Each structure stands twice: as C-alpha cells, then as structure tokens.
Amino acid sequence: MTVYVALLRAINVGGTGKLPMKELRELCEDAGFTDVQTYIQSGNVVFKSRLAEAKVKTTLEKALAAKMRKPFGAMIRTGAELDAVIKKNPFKGVEPSRILILFMDKAATKSDMASVTTPGNEVVKHFGRELMIHFPDGMGKSKLKIPFAKTSTGRNLNTVTKLAELARASSA
C-alpha cells in the first residue's frame, strides 16, 4: 500500500467548493482508500491505496465531481515526494508561512518559467512538478503572475510539513 497525499484545488477556499472534512473522509473511503485522514479545512487528505498515482487521481476527481456536481482538481503526491520537496527548500531560515509550494500536474518548462512575472520581491524556484515561492512581503499584497499554473494548488510550507509528517506516521 502506498501512502498518498491529495491536495485538492478550490475546496473551502474563498467561499467556493464547500466540503466538510468529514464528508471528504467518507468520500475517500467510499472510493476505496484506507486510513483516511484530513488536515485543516482546505482540502488536504492523506490515505493509503494500492492504485498507481494516475488512477488515484482519476478516482478521486471523479468522486469529487459526482459529490460536488462540478470538477475539482487533485494534485497527488506520495509522502516521500513531499519529504523531497521539503528538503529542496532553498529558503532556509525564512518563516515557513511566507513560503508557498505550488503543486502542478506536470513540470514547468523553460518557456513556462519565462512567463512568470515577479513585480515585487518574490523569489520563485522550480523543482519538477512544484514551484517554491518566497513572499518576503507576504502573499496578500503580491502581484506575482504565474500564467501556466491556473490548475495548480498551493500550500504554505507549514502545511506541507504537517502533511509529510502525517504521511510518515501512516507509513509506520
């Protein structure tokens, strides 16, 4: 069994996609996932499955669409992948709440990265299917533009660290 972490896009954010975490746990269990745990109210779920990542993604997205009556994206990572992302953090010593990790379905290309506009002091680093962004002035006032990341979802480093801990505990 593989321990997966699903990072759902647009669940319980900005008044859209209201889905209580109890219902999300039940939805995941009904989809055949086991040892399901949610973390905070923003669409984070840790679970086990024998399915490959692509099948986990389709299964979860279909279940979400049926429940919510519209499509919702899910970025799927293993606990080990989250650990690897955390280890790559180039912003050592920075307050974790000022670091956002943007999770994408596929890796950004050089052309994609050339389209990123950083009008402020933000620093964007690219690691495979993730972007790690330091917001020294906070996220709320940022005018950062990442055109190719419209279907991605982001979590701050505190959240990613907690999800990695939950995944490790579930593996034990």
C-alpha positions in Angstrom: 0.0 0.0 0.0 1.2 3.5 -0.9 0.6 6.5 1.3 -0.7 9.3 -0.8 -1.4 13.0 0.0 -4.1 14.6 -2.1 -4.1 18.4 -2.3 -7.4 19.5 -3.6 -7.9 22.7 -5.6 -10.5 25.2 -4.6 -12.0 23.3 -1.7 -13.2 25.5 1.1 -11.3 28.5 -0.2 -12.9 31.9 -0.8 -16.4 30.6 -0.2 -16.3 28.1 -3.1 -16.3 24.3 -3.0 -17.7 23.9 0.5 -16.9 20.3 1.6 -16.7 19.4 5.3 -13.7 17.3 6.1 -15.9 14.6 7.5 -17.6 14.3 4.1 -14.2 14.3 2.3 -13.0 11.4 4.5 -16.2 9.5 3.7 -15.9 10.2 0.0 -12.3 8.9 0.0 -13.3 5.8 2.0 -16.2 5.1 -0.4 -13.7 5.5 -3.3 -11.7 2.6 -1.8 -8.9 4.4 0.0 -8.0 3.4 3.6 -6.6 5.0 6.7 -8.0 8.3 5.5 -7.1 11.5 7.5 -7.8 15.1 6.6 -5.8 18.1 7.7 -7.3 21.6 8.2 -10.3 22.8 6.2 -8.6 23.4 2.8 -8.8 20.1 1.1 -5.8 18.1 2.3 -6.2 14.4 2.7 -3.8 11.6 3.5 -4.7 8.0 2.7 -3.4 4.6 1.6 -4.2 2.9 -1.7 -2.9 0.0 -3.9 -3.6 2.0 -7.0 -1.0 3.9 -9.1 -0.9 7.7 -8.8 -2.7 8.4 -12.0 -5.6 6.0 -11.1 -5.8 7.6 -7.6 -6.1 11.0 -9.2 -8.9 9.9 -11.6 -10.7 8.0 -8.9 -10.7 10.9 -6.5 -11.5 13.6 -9.1 -14.5 11.5 -10.4 -15.8 11.1 -6.8 -15.4 14.8 -6.1 -17.2 15.7 -9.4 -20.1 13.4 -8.5 -20.3 14.8 -5.0 -19.8 18.5 -5.8 -21.6 18.5 -9.2 -18.6 20.2 -10.9 -15.0 19.2 -11.4 -12.3 19.8 -8.8 -8.6 19.1 -9.4 -6.5 17.0 -7.1 -2.7 17.1 -7.0 -1.5 13.7 -5.8 1.9 13.1 -4.2 3.4 10.4 -2.0 4.7 11.1 1.4 8.2 10.6 0.1 7.7 13.1 -2.6 6.6 15.7 0.0 9.7 14.9 2.0 11.8 15.5 -1.1 10.1 18.8 -1.8 10.7 20.0 1.8 14.4 19.0 1.6 14.8 21.1 -1.6 13.7 24.3 0.2 16.2 26.9 -0.9 14.8 29.5 1.6 16.4 28.2 4.8 15.7 30.4 7.8 12.7 32.0 6.2 9.3 32.0 8.1 7.5 28.9 6.7 4.3 30.8 6.3 6.0 33.1 3.8 6.9 30.1 1.6 4.3 28.7 -0.8 4.7 25.5 -2.6 2.6 25.4 -5.8 1.8 21.8 -6.8 1.2 21.1 -10.5 0.2 18.1 -12.6 3.3 18.4 -14.8 6.7 20.1 -14.6 7.0 23.6 -15.9 9.1 24.1 -19.0 11.7 26.9 -19.5 9.2 28.7 -21.6 6.6 28.4 -18.8 9.1 29.8 -16.3 9.9 32.7 -18.7 6.2 33.8 -18.5 6.4 34.3 -14.7 6.1 37.9 -13.7 7.5 39.0 -10.3 6.8 42.7 -9.9 7.6 42.6 -6.2 10.3 40.9 -4.1 9.0 37.4 -4.6 11.5 34.7 -5.5 10.3 31.7 -7.5 12.3 28.4 -7.7 11.3 25.5 -9.9 11.6 21.8 -8.9 9.9 19.4 -11.2 6.1 19.5 -10.6 6.5 22.1 -7.9 7.3 25.8 -7.6 8.6 27.1 -4.3 7.9 30.8 -3.8 9.2 33.1 -1.1 6.9 36.0 -0.4 9.1 38.3 1.8 6.4 41.0 1.8 3.5 38.5 2.4 1.2 36.7 -0.1 -1.8 39.1 0.4 -0.3 42.1 -1.4 1.7 40.2 -4.1 1.1 40.8 -7.8 3.0 37.7 -8.8 1.7 36.2 -12.1 2.2 32.5 -13.0 0.1 32.1 -16.2 0.8 28.4 -16.7 -0.3 27.4 -13.2 -4.1 28.1 -13.4 -4.9 24.5 -12.5 -2.3 24.1 -9.7 -2.9 24.4 -6.0 -0.7 25.9 -3.3 0.1 25.2 0.3 2.5 27.0 2.7 5.5 25.2 4.0 3.9 24.7 7.4 1.0 22.8 5.9 3.3 20.7 3.6 5.5 19.8 6.6 2.5 18.7 8.6 1.1 16.6 5.7 4.5 14.9 5.3 4.5 14.1 9.0 1.0 12.6 8.7 2.1 10.5 5.7 5.2 9.3 7.5 3.1 8.3 10.6 0.7 6.5 8.3 3.5 4.5 6.7 4.8 3.3 10.1 
